[in-house]
Amino acid sequence: MESWDRGMLDVGDGNQIYWELAGDPEGKPAVHLHGGPGGPAKRAGKSFAGEKFKVVIFHQRGCGNSTPHASDPVADMSVNTTDHLIADMEKLREHLGIEKWLVYGGSWGTTLGLAYAQRHPERVSEMILIAITTSSARELDWLYKGVSRFFPEAWARFSAHVGNELDVVRAYADLMEDPAAREQAAVEWCRWEDTVLSLENFGSPAIFSDRASDDVIALVRIITHYYANHGFVGDLLGDIGKLSGIPAALIHGRRDLSCPADTAYALAQAWPDAELTLVDDSGHKGSPAFNAAIQAAVRRFSP
């Protein structure tokens, strides 16, 4: 989808977020929440192509075209939390004159989408959540330790780099604040993330990176900052009753080792307005059948 408007929005704390609009200028508003955290989608909004949606795309604090960039060691991470991102979304919605929008998020974007919707349910028309995670302690313990039973040699390298198997995420977060150590730490972190996804049949074999570019440094700095603090969210599953009456499509890959399907299933069980599609051949990176399920969800909510 080609964008037809873009800009920078001052959201306070010295931060400006980049935004753009794509799709139908007169279409139904939808906001795209990218994953990471800290990894703005390269082809955001593509799922809405051909449908009558006005798609709002923005780069969350510290990444992409937003400033200051988290690769800058002086960027203040204390003003980069989920509460700040939720406030940014509201400022952007008001700036664009949108009353309600469909919330679309993938991976980390599902955590942010749920947190936003629970805070502002009156601003959400529907939700499409893919590759679902609520960033709970249980889920993060799996991703950064439990799944190591499948990749023991990779885990040995990943944890040995920080010399801490008990709180590896916090240890990496500390290293990312050290300009002398952060580049290699970012490479090791991305190597682990790629390893967890390495058994999947679709997508790039190195979805993250094998070199520490500024974008990779920002990505890892933001991820470790958020996940060392459990995403700066509470019990999103326990508070799902706040979303009563909001229709939702949940799409998840059954083979997703990074975000096991039991979280998506539990979310659907607790949320009567949500419909879960588990795609048998898909992992976290998707598949043709996964993409078809997303397109079906978009058509379902198309005006």
N, C-alpha and C positions, 0 to 999 in steps of 0.2 A: 504494500500500500504506500502510495506517495503521500508525504505530508504536505499540507497546504498552509499551515501556520506554525510558528514556533516562537519561543522567547525564553527569557530568564526571569524567574520570580524571586524576589527578595523574601525569604521566609524567616529572617531574624538570625541572631547568633552569628552574624557574619557569613551566613550561608545563602547561596542562590541556587535554585534548582532549575535544570533545563526541562522544558516541556515542548511538545509538539502535538498537532492535531492532524489526523488522517481520516480517510474515508469520506462519508457523505456529510457535508456541512450542515445539512438539515436533518440528519439522522438521529437515531436514539443514542444518547450518551453512554459510553462505556469507558472505563478506566483500566488500563493495562498495568499490572504490578509485576515487575520483573523479579527474577530470582536472585540468588547469591546467598545472603544479602551482599550487595556490592557488585552484581554482575548484570548490567543493563543488557537486555536482549538486543541482538543485532538486527533481528527482523520482527520487531514488536508490531503487533496489530495484524499480522498476516492471516490469523484465524478468522478475521472479520471481513476479508476481501470478498467483494461481490454482494455483501449484505448492507442493509441501510442503517449503519451505525456511524456515529461521530466518535472516533476513538481518541481518547486522551492518553498520551504516552509521556511518562516523565522519568528522569533519572534520579534515583533516591540520593539522599545526601552523601557526598564524598566520592561519588563514582560517575563514570561516563563524562558528560559535559557539565555536570554540576560542579560548583566551586564552594569552598576550597576542595581540592582533590585529596583523597586520603593517602595518596602516595607522598604528599608533602609531609615531612615529619612534624611540622608545626601545626598541622590541622588538628583541631580540638575534637577529640572523639567523645568527650563528655557531653557534647550537644548533638550526638548522633545516637539516638535510641528509638525504639518503636513509638514511644509517645511523641517524639519529634516528627517522625514520619507521618503519623496520623494527623498531627496538626498541619503538616505541609500539605497533605491531601485536601484538607478542608480549605486551606488558603487558596489552593489551586482551583478547587471546585468553585469557590466564591468568585475568584478572579475571572473565571471563564463563564460565569453566569449560569451555572448548571444547578438545577434543583435536586435531581436524583440521577444516579448512574448505575449501570450494571458494573459489578466488580469482577474482573477477570484476573486471576493470578496463577502462577505456576511455581512449584517448589517453595522457596522462602516466600514468594508472593502469596501463597495460600495462608501462611501464618499472618502476614501483614493484612491480608484481606479479611480474615476472620476477626482479627483484633480491631480493625477499623469498623467493620460492620457491627460488632458488639458495642462499640462506643457510639456509633451514629447509625442505628438501624433505619431511621427515618430517611436517610439519604441513599439507601440501597434499594434498587428495583429488583434485581436478581443477582445471582453469583454463578460464575463458572470457575471451578477450582480444579487444577490438574497437578498430578504428582504431589500428593497432599502430605504436608507435615504441619504439626502444631508446635514444633520446637520445644517439646516437653523434655524434661530431664531423662525420661526413659528412652525417648527417640534419639537424643544426642548421645546418650551412653552407648546405644547400639552402634550408631554411625562412627563414633570415634573410639570404640573399644570392642563391643560385642561382635561386630561383623569380622573382627580380626581372626576368628576361628576358621574363616574361609581363606584368609591371606596371612598366615602367620609370619612368613618371611618379610612381607611388606610392612606389617605392623611392627616387627622388630626394628626395622630401619626408621620408620616414622616416629616411634616413641624414643628410640635411642638418640635421635637428633636433639631432643630436649632433656633426655635423662629423667623422664617423669612419666611413668605409666598410670599414676593415680589421677592426675588432672592434666592430661596432655593438651587439652584445648586452652586452658589458662596459661600453660607454659608457652605455647606458641603465640598466644596473645601478647605475652610479655616480650618475646623475641621480636615481634613485629613493631615494638616501640623502640628498638635498638637499631639505629641506622646502619651500624656495622654488621649486624646479624640478619637483618630482615630479608635480604635477597635470597640467601640460601634457605632460610626458613620458609619463604613463600614457595620455592621450588619443591621442597620436601612435602609441604602441605598439599600442593596440587598433585604431586605424584600419588599421594594416598587417595585423594578424591578420585583421580582417574582409575586407580586400581579397583576401588569399590565398584565402579561402573564397567570394568573391563570385560565382564562376562556377557554383556548385552550384545545382541546381534545387529542393532541399528545405531546410527549416529557415528560421529567422529570417534576414533579410538583415543584421542586426547582432547576431551571436551574442554579442559581447562588450559594448561600451558606447561611447557617444559622450560620456559625461561621467565625471568623475573622482570617483565616490562612494568611500566608505571601502572597500567591497568591491573595487572596481576597482583602487584604489591598492594594496591588499593583494595582489590577484591579480598585478599587474604587478611589484610588488616581489619577490614570491616567484618568479615565472617567470624574471625576469632574473637573480636570485640563483642559481637552480638552473642555468639554461642557460649562464650565464657560466662555470660549473664543470662543463659537460657532464653535468648531472644528478647529479653526485657518484656516478657509476657507472663501472665498468670496461667490459670487452668482454663484454656480456651474451650476444651471439650466440656468441662463442668459448667461453663457459662453459655452453652449453646442455646439454651432456652431463650436468650435475648434475641435470637434470630427467628423466632416463631413467626410464620407468615411470609418469610422471604424465600421464594423458590430458588433452588440451586441444583446445578448439575456437577457431580463429582466424577472425575475421570482419573483412573489410577492404573498403572501397570502392575500386573500380578508378579512380575519378575524383578521388581524394583528392590534391589538389595540395600540401597541407601535409605529409602523411606518405605519400610515394609507395609504391606497392604492392610494390616490389622488396624492401623490408625484411621485410614479412610473408611474402613468398615464400621469402626466404633463411632465415627462422626456421623455416618449415614443412619446408624441405629438410633442415635440420640437426637436426630434432626428429621422429623417427619416430612418436612418440606424439601428435603434433599434426595436426589436420585443418584445412586452410585453405579457407575459402569466400570467393571474390572476387565481390563484387556489382557487376555491370556499370553499373547506373544510379546508384550511390551515390558521394558524396564523403565528406568527414570528418563532415558533419552527418547522414549517414544518409539513408534512404528507406524506403518501405513494405517493399520487398523486403529491405532491410538489417535492419529490425526483425523480419521473419519469420525470417531466418537466426539472429538472436539467440534468438528464442523456440524455434526448433528445437534449438539448443544447450542451452538451459535444460532442455527436455523430455528431451533425451538423458541428462542427468546427474541428472534428478529421481529421488528414491527411489521 
